[in-house]
Amino acid sequence: MKITEAIEHYGKRVSVRCTDGEEITGKLDYYQTHADDADDAERIGIEEMPGFLTDIPIDEVESITPLA
C-alpha cells in the first residue's frame, strides 16, 4: 500500500490487515512520510484504545478498511 492511500483514512476508525494476516482495529492517529524523515520507513499509527498506539510500517499494510 502507498502512504497516500493510507492518509485518506487519517482520523477515521479503520481495520488494518497486515501482510502477515494480522488485523488491527482502531483510529488512524498518525502517519509518517519520507518527507518527515527520509531515513525512516513510512508508517502509520493506529490507536487501538486511548493511549495505546500500534506503529505499522506502510510496506507491511495489505489493506485498510474504513469502519462505521
C-alpha positions in Angstrom: 0.0 0.0 0.0 1.1 3.6 -0.6 1.2 6.1 2.2 -1.1 8.4 0.1 -3.8 5.7 0.2 -3.4 5.4 4.0 -3.6 9.2 4.5 -7.1 9.2 3.1 -8.3 7.4 6.3 -6.5 9.8 8.7 -8.6 10.4 11.8 -11.1 7.7 11.0 -11.8 4.3 12.6 -10.3 1.6 10.5 -9.4 -2.1 10.3 -5.9 -2.6 9.0 -4.9 -6.0 7.5 -1.2 -6.6 7.6 0.8 -8.7 5.1 1.3 -11.4 7.8 -2.5 -11.7 8.2 -2.8 -9.8 11.5 -5.7 -7.3 11.8 -5.6 -4.2 13.9 -8.6 -2.1 14.5 -8.7 1.5 15.8 -8.3 5.1 14.8 -5.7 6.0 12.3 -4.0 8.5 14.6 -0.8 9.5 12.7 1.4 8.8 9.7 5.0 9.4 8.8 6.2 10.0 5.2 9.7 10.2 3.8 9.2 14.0 3.8 9.1 13.9 7.6 12.2 11.7 7.9 14.0 10.5 4.7 16.0 7.9 6.7 13.0 6.2 8.4 10.3 4.0 6.9 6.9 5.4 6.0 4.5 4.3 8.7 1.0 4.7 10.2 -0.1 4.6 13.8 -3.3 3.0 15.0 -4.8 4.0 18.3 -6.4 0.7 19.4 -7.5 2.2 22.8 -6.8 5.6 24.4 -3.1 5.9 25.0 -2.2 2.6 23.2 -0.7 3.1 19.7 0.4 0.4 17.3 3.1 1.5 14.8 2.9 -0.2 11.4 5.4 0.3 8.6 3.4 1.1 5.4 5.1 -1.8 3.5 3.5 -4.2 6.0 0.0 -2.9 5.3 -2.0 -5.1 2.9 -5.3 -3.1 3.2 -7.2 -0.5 5.2 -11.0 -0.8 5.6 -12.9 2.2 7.0 -15.4 1.3 9.8 -18.6 3.0 10.8 
